[in-house]
Each structure stands twice: as C-alpha cells, then as structure tokens.
Amino acid sequence: MLSLGCFLLLLLIGVPVALSVMAAAMLQIALAGNAALLFSVPQQAFGGIESYGLLALPVFILLGELMGESGAGRRLMALAARLVGPVPGGLAHVTLLGNAMLAAILGSTVAQIVLTSRLAVPEMERAGYPRDLAAAVTAAGGLLAPVLPPSMLFIVYGVIAQVPIGRLFIAGIVPGAAMLLGFVGVTVWLARRGDMPPPPPAPNRLATDRPARATARVMVEALPAALVPLAMVLAILGGLATAVEAGVIGALAVLLIGLFVYRELRLRDLGAALYRTAQSSAMILFLIAAAGLYGWVAAWQNLPAQVAAVLTGLTDDPVVFLLMVNVMLLALGMVLDPMPALVLVVPVFLPVATDSYGIDPMQFGLITCINLTLGLLTPPVGSGLFTAARLNAVSPVALTRRLLPYLGAAGAVLLLLTFVPAASTGLVGLLD
C-alpha cells in the first residue's frame, strides 16, 4: 500500500508516470527488506525494452508522421466522401469511414482526432451539423485507431505480454470492423431521429454529387495512399513480412509518394517528423522500461498469484472474471491514459487470466486495449475528449453527452469480445 501511495503522490505532484512507476517499484523492494535487489533495477529496466517487436513502435509513429505531412490523410477523406454518397448523415459517415482509413496509418487516437477535426468538422458545420455533434462523431471515429492495425497499444501490449504483434494486428480486424459498423448504426439512428441535416442540394468540398470525372480523379489521387496500409495488412496476413518489416516498407513507400507523387512532402520536413518520432518513441519506451521493472517486482513478490487467489475465491467463471476486469479497466481508464494503465495492469492480471482462467492472451489484450481507449473519451482525464473539445471550441460536457451513443456501441463490442472469444481469436485461427 505504501508503494501505491508513493506512486499516486508522485503523480499528483507532476512526476512523469514512468519515473513514478520505477520509484514505487524500488520502494516496494526496499520495504520487503531486500535492498540488494536494487542493484538489479537498471538491468531489469533495460530488459523491458530489449525486444525486436519494439522496433515497430518508432516505425509506425514515423509512418503516421509522414502520412500527415504528405497530404495522404486529406485524400483519404475525399475518397471516403465519394464512397459514401449523398445519404442522410452522409458527412458523418464520411468522417467515420475516413477515420477507419486513417486508423490503418496513424494508430493513435489523439493524433487521429487532431487530424480529422481539422479536415471534417468545419465541413460538417457548414453543412448544418451542430458543432458538438460534429466533434463527437470525429472523436468517436478516433476510437478505431487503437483497434485497427497498426495500433500503438497493440505493439506495447504485445511486447509486455510476449504475444506476436502481427497476430494481434490480425485479431484486431474483426472487433475493429464491428466497432465501425456499430458507429455507422448509431449515425443512421441519429440521422433518422433528425439530429443530422439532410444531404445538401449543392456540392461542397466533401460532397459526393460531383460528375464521374471528378470522382475518378479523387479515387486516382487517393489510390497510392490507400494502397500502402492495404499492402501492409496483406503482407502481414500472408506471412510475407513481420509487423516491423511491413512498417519499414510502408514508411519508405509513403516517403516516396509524398516526395514524387503528391509532391507535398519536402526533405526539409523530415527533420521535424523525425524529431517528433524520436520524442514520442522515447516517451513510450521509458514507460515500457518501467513496465519491465514493475513486472519483475510483481513476479518476485508473487503478486499475480495473490491476485489470482482473491479473484478465484470470488468466481471460477472466466466470463464473470472478464466482466469484472471490464469494470475495473473502465474505471482505471477514466483516471489514467491508456499507456501507463497498460503498464500497470498487464503484468498483474494477464498471468491470472491465462493461468487461472484459461483466457487467450489475445482476447485479454483486445479487451484491455479497448477499455483503456474508452478512457480517452471519458472524464475526468480523457485527453482525447478534451483535445476534441478544445480544437472544436465546444464544451466537454456537451461533447460527452453527444458521445454517449457511440460509447454504448463500443461497449457492445466489448461484450461481444467477452462472451464470444472467437471474435478475437477466430481470424488468427483460420490463418494457422
């Protein structure tokens, strides 16, 4: 309890999460009366990041940076507009479909919210959508980023849980598609209820009633951007490349497309993109190093076995266990960002889930990552929620109210993963 109190106190006074976790772990060692183990702390922390799978982290971050700088995101949104057509709630569907396309590139909820807020919200507002509803659709679409590959959370979870990252990417396709369909269903319901305006009679930049020649031009322009994530996913599915190799090829392809096809990317932009990549990667790697240390201390003190004893005393049903985990993770996600929460949860609860309840680590990983992602759009922390509110000049309270139907759809996907394990493991099983 003292180590937990130390962790919370350090967070409250503004100490970075990774340092807080390390300090709490070292305090736990000291309180156990085995201070000699403190000399092993650097080795254990370094061991947490000594993994080939972590090479995917900076690669996919760089991929997202290059896609944003190259203008590929804007072209994918235009393509989504053409695919949807002039239907009620059309721009909302465009935003969701565009988010699904961007999810295969960015892998970050907050980054996706920032990009789509700039692209879609102004157009939706000009078409007659209430600003808070437009911001809510955009924020909800950002929830697809951690589910559809390549997900940063999947990469970190795969390293901590020692699960192949490529298989996690494949496992995320079905729940990601289910979540997208759920969001589309909510949008249709809102449109029929009258919350969304009818399609505009006159075309605008994102409208879909232009001549066939213009449609063909949009599709041709978006084709290079769309082929990159498609080729990456197919390469992983077909066993032709690992997640890391696919990411490297994808980043190189985007670089060439931005330089020579779209000609919006300049060599002078690479320095800033590489700096942001290094900054983001270093932050996440520090967290993973802290996770390695924390997991080592937890195993040394036999914490997973103690937690297992408590939980198995409550229930021996894996479904009931997962329902309890869902509630706990939703509560944790409301106060912690997904990455540090993942660092704290996985070393303790994953061994319990696999050893005591026979739950597949991919099923547990998907449930964990989606639950923690929902915390990005829920108060009191909700970095994605407040980012969307700030960028679009809307009240966080009004935005939360508009988000409730979409959060309900995401909750339905969580229940699907909880009660139907094949929803997370079935596609991977077909490839074995």
Secondary structure, 3 states (H helix, E strand, C coil): CHHHHHHHHHHHCCCCHHHHHHHHHHHHHHHCCCHHHHHHHHHHHHHHHCCHHHHHHHHHHHHHHHHHHHCHHHHHHHHHHHHHCCCCCHHHHHHHHHHHHHHCCCCCHHHHHHHHHHHCHHHHHHCCCCHHHHHHHHHHHHCCCCCCCCCHHHHHHHHHHCCCHHHHHHHCHHHHHHHHHHHHHHHHHHHHHCCCCCCCCCCCCCCCCCCHHHHHHHHHHHHHHHHHHHHHHHHHHCCCCCHHHHHHHHHHHHHHHHHHHCCCCCHHHHHHHHHHHHHHHHHHHHHHHHHHHHHHHHHHCCHHHHHHHHHHHHCCCHHHHHHHHHHHHHHHHCCCCHHHHHHHHHHHHHHHHHHHCCCCHHHHHHHHHHHHHHHHHCCCCCHHHHHHHHHHCCCHHHHHHHHHHHHHHHHHHHHHHHHCCHHHHHHHHHHC
